[in-house]
Amino acid sequence: MYVITHEASFFQGNRQQLATALQGGLVVLTAYDEMQRRADWAFGFEQEGNFWYLSGIVAPRWKLVYDGVRHYTWLVRPTVNE
């Protein structure tokens, strides 16, 4: 499930702060994955805090690549089996 809980400008501002702190460079973050409690029952999902702070995505297995020089963000969507 993809949920944005704040305005997009909130997350853009967070990435700009990261770029200032990095003074250029590249950051790759991964979202948490779902964990199984039993064979047919998963734990409740909770996103990794740094990933959420920069992306706003509350879904498992995503990746975020941030280029601090060009101020460009790539989101890599997880592969989902049919």
ChimeraX commands (.cxc) that place a marker at each C-alpha (Angstrom):
marker #1 position 0.00,0.00,0.00 radius 0.5
marker #1 position 1.42,3.38,-1.06 radius 0.5
marker #1 position 0.34,6.16,1.32 radius 0.5
marker #1 position 1.55,9.75,1.45 radius 0.5
marker #1 position 0.77,11.28,4.83 radius 0.5
marker #1 position 2.24,14.75,4.20 radius 0.5
marker #1 position 2.51,17.18,1.29 radius 0.5
marker #1 position 5.16,16.25,-1.30 radius 0.5
marker #1 position 7.02,19.47,-0.46 radius 0.5
marker #1 position 7.74,18.07,3.05 radius 0.5
marker #1 position 9.72,15.16,1.58 radius 0.5
marker #1 position 11.38,17.34,-1.08 radius 0.5
marker #1 position 12.57,19.66,1.67 radius 0.5
marker #1 position 13.97,16.70,3.59 radius 0.5
marker #1 position 15.95,15.60,0.51 radius 0.5
marker #1 position 17.26,19.16,0.06 radius 0.5
marker #1 position 18.50,19.12,3.66 radius 0.5
marker #1 position 20.19,15.80,2.93 radius 0.5
marker #1 position 21.90,17.30,-0.14 radius 0.5
marker #1 position 23.25,20.16,1.98 radius 0.5
marker #1 position 24.59,17.73,4.58 radius 0.5
marker #1 position 26.11,15.46,1.90 radius 0.5
marker #1 position 27.80,18.26,-0.02 radius 0.5
marker #1 position 27.24,16.15,-3.13 radius 0.5
marker #1 position 27.23,12.40,-3.30 radius 0.5
marker #1 position 24.80,9.56,-3.66 radius 0.5
marker #1 position 22.50,7.90,-1.12 radius 0.5
marker #1 position 20.70,4.58,-1.56 radius 0.5
marker #1 position 18.04,3.60,0.97 radius 0.5
marker #1 position 15.83,0.54,1.09 radius 0.5
marker #1 position 12.44,0.15,2.67 radius 0.5
marker #1 position 11.88,-2.62,5.15 radius 0.5
marker #1 position 10.45,-5.93,3.98 radius 0.5
marker #1 position 7.45,-7.72,5.42 radius 0.5
marker #1 position 8.17,-10.33,8.07 radius 0.5
marker #1 position 6.28,-13.56,8.53 radius 0.5
marker #1 position 5.07,-14.50,12.00 radius 0.5
marker #1 position 3.75,-17.87,10.89 radius 0.5
marker #1 position 3.29,-19.58,7.54 radius 0.5
marker #1 position 0.10,-17.67,6.75 radius 0.5
marker #1 position 0.31,-14.64,9.06 radius 0.5
marker #1 position 2.57,-11.60,8.70 radius 0.5
marker #1 position 3.61,-9.09,11.34 radius 0.5
marker #1 position 2.11,-5.60,10.96 radius 0.5
marker #1 position 4.31,-3.60,8.59 radius 0.5
marker #1 position 6.22,-0.58,9.86 radius 0.5
marker #1 position 8.43,1.44,7.52 radius 0.5
marker #1 position 12.12,2.23,8.13 radius 0.5
marker #1 position 12.18,5.80,9.48 radius 0.5
marker #1 position 14.90,7.31,7.26 radius 0.5
marker #1 position 13.31,5.85,4.13 radius 0.5
marker #1 position 9.91,7.30,5.05 radius 0.5
marker #1 position 11.43,10.69,5.97 radius 0.5
marker #1 position 12.90,11.06,2.47 radius 0.5
marker #1 position 10.16,9.40,0.40 radius 0.5
marker #1 position 6.84,9.27,2.26 radius 0.5
marker #1 position 6.30,5.70,1.07 radius 0.5
marker #1 position 4.73,3.27,3.52 radius 0.5
marker #1 position 5.11,0.06,1.54 radius 0.5
marker #1 position 7.65,-2.79,1.66 radius 0.5
marker #1 position 10.64,-3.46,-0.61 radius 0.5
marker #1 position 10.92,-0.07,-2.34 radius 0.5
marker #1 position 14.30,1.56,-2.92 radius 0.5
marker #1 position 15.25,5.24,-3.10 radius 0.5
marker #1 position 18.34,6.56,-4.86 radius 0.5
marker #1 position 19.15,10.23,-4.28 radius 0.5
marker #1 position 21.79,12.10,-6.29 radius 0.5
marker #1 position 22.91,14.99,-4.10 radius 0.5
marker #1 position 24.82,16.70,-6.94 radius 0.5
marker #1 position 21.94,16.87,-9.42 radius 0.5
marker #1 position 19.19,16.87,-6.77 radius 0.5
marker #1 position 17.45,13.99,-8.52 radius 0.5
marker #1 position 15.52,11.13,-6.91 radius 0.5
marker #1 position 14.83,7.68,-8.34 radius 0.5
marker #1 position 12.28,5.36,-6.78 radius 0.5
marker #1 position 12.66,1.69,-7.60 radius 0.5
marker #1 position 9.40,-0.23,-7.34 radius 0.5
marker #1 position 9.52,-3.81,-6.06 radius 0.5
marker #1 position 8.78,-6.68,-8.40 radius 0.5
marker #1 position 5.42,-8.25,-7.59 radius 0.5
marker #1 position 4.56,-11.78,-8.67 radius 0.5
marker #1 position 1.16,-12.33,-10.22 radius 0.5
marker link #1:1,2 radius 0.2
marker link #1:2,3 radius 0.2
marker link #1:3,4 radius 0.2
marker link #1:4,5 radius 0.2
marker link #1:5,6 radius 0.2
marker link #1:6,7 radius 0.2
marker link #1:7,8 radius 0.2
marker link #1:8,9 radius 0.2
marker link #1:9,10 radius 0.2
marker link #1:10,11 radius 0.2
marker link #1:11,12 radius 0.2
marker link #1:12,13 radius 0.2
marker link #1:13,14 radius 0.2
marker link #1:14,15 radius 0.2
marker link #1:15,16 radius 0.2
marker link #1:16,17 radius 0.2
marker link #1:17,18 radius 0.2
marker link #1:18,19 radius 0.2
marker link #1:19,20 radius 0.2
marker link #1:20,21 radius 0.2
marker link #1:21,22 radius 0.2
marker link #1:22,23 radius 0.2
marker link #1:23,24 radius 0.2
marker link #1:24,25 radius 0.2
marker link #1:25,26 radius 0.2
marker link #1:26,27 radius 0.2
marker link #1:27,28 radius 0.2
marker link #1:28,29 radius 0.2
marker link #1:29,30 radius 0.2
marker link #1:30,31 radius 0.2
marker link #1:31,32 radius 0.2
marker link #1:32,33 radius 0.2
marker link #1:33,34 radius 0.2
marker link #1:34,35 radius 0.2
marker link #1:35,36 radius 0.2
marker link #1:36,37 radius 0.2
marker link #1:37,38 radius 0.2
marker link #1:38,39 radius 0.2
marker link #1:39,40 radius 0.2
marker link #1:40,41 radius 0.2
marker link #1:41,42 radius 0.2
marker link #1:42,43 radius 0.2
marker link #1:43,44 radius 0.2
marker link #1:44,45 radius 0.2
marker link #1:45,46 radius 0.2
marker link #1:46,47 radius 0.2
marker link #1:47,48 radius 0.2
marker link #1:48,49 radius 0.2
marker link #1:49,50 radius 0.2
marker link #1:50,51 radius 0.2
marker link #1:51,52 radius 0.2
marker link #1:52,53 radius 0.2
marker link #1:53,54 radius 0.2
marker link #1:54,55 radius 0.2
marker link #1:55,56 radius 0.2
marker link #1:56,57 radius 0.2
marker link #1:57,58 radius 0.2
marker link #1:58,59 radius 0.2
marker link #1:59,60 radius 0.2
marker link #1:60,61 radius 0.2
marker link #1:61,62 radius 0.2
marker link #1:62,63 radius 0.2
marker link #1:63,64 radius 0.2
marker link #1:64,65 radius 0.2
marker link #1:65,66 radius 0.2
marker link #1:66,67 radius 0.2
marker link #1:67,68 radius 0.2
marker link #1:68,69 radius 0.2
marker link #1:69,70 radius 0.2
marker link #1:70,71 radius 0.2
marker link #1:71,72 radius 0.2
marker link #1:72,73 radius 0.2
marker link #1:73,74 radius 0.2
marker link #1:74,75 radius 0.2
marker link #1:75,76 radius 0.2
marker link #1:76,77 radius 0.2
marker link #1:77,78 radius 0.2
marker link #1:78,79 radius 0.2
marker link #1:79,80 radius 0.2
marker link #1:80,81 radius 0.2
marker link #1:81,82 radius 0.2
view
